[in-house]
């Protein structure tokens, strides 16, 4: 019985799966924090957010977006390296 192309694929390594899941969750958290800072937490003005919650959400977004992007890129690179 011949194997289909999907059956011939190797399963993802555990570390690759961890990188992809962690990276996407952190990236999603950053995107959600940026969206909340721009809308629900008072919006963003010329000099930054208008509320303390907005500043906190902006700081979370500024930390999560670059780190989540790099972590996701590493996971994608490991995925295509196989």
MOSUL-V214509 format. One record per pair of residues at least 12 apart in sequence whose ideal C-beta (glycine too) atoms are under 7 Angstrom apart, sorted by the first residue. I is the first residue (numbers start at 1). J is the second residue. Records with the same first field share a line. If there is no record, write none. Layout:
I->J + J
//
This chain:
10->82
16->75 + 78 + 79
19->71 + 74 + 75 + 78
20->72 + 75 + 79
22->71
23->68 + 71 + 72 + 75
24->72
26->64 + 67 + 68 + 71
27->64 + 65 + 68 + 69 + 72
29->64
30->60 + 61 + 64 + 65 + 68
33->57 + 60 + 61 + 64
34->61 + 65
36->57
37->49 + 54 + 57 + 58 + 61
41->53 + 54 + 57
42->54
//
